């Protein structure tokens, strides 16, 4: 009977190899999915802002009270996408009389700042405004978010890359829906 106990060299090598393969797969997964997680988090901010404006428009119609405590009547509630600021900003505001669809700073309700790695690639040029009672939507369209400077360094090296973009569609009837698109650079 052999009194030596332990693992053989082949068994130890096999365990190390399996561990290395699993580690490499998990590291690759987390790095590639980090951008997608950031994009989806910021997309959720946009959807939340649009839904808040829509809810405030309905609430204002039902209660006849301005949620800001102002005595002026709100014609609707809107969302403005500021592409000029860095990082980009989304602002929820109330469209007060004279109901011109333009945003002023005293009408702002909430300001959401994007992660500095995200930029608004496309958005309606004017604010999206929801008006009760039928949720008429002015300036409906699609808002597209992307990673700031995505694929620019890889395109120079002629390496294949995949551009990840997320979108939020706003319909004329007040519908809000998220979209995920993967495109070649």
Helices and strands as residue ranges (DSSP letters): H 9-63, E 74-82, E 89-96, G 105-107, E 108-113, E 118-122, E 128-131, E 136-138, E 141-147, H 152-156, E 162-170, E 176-184
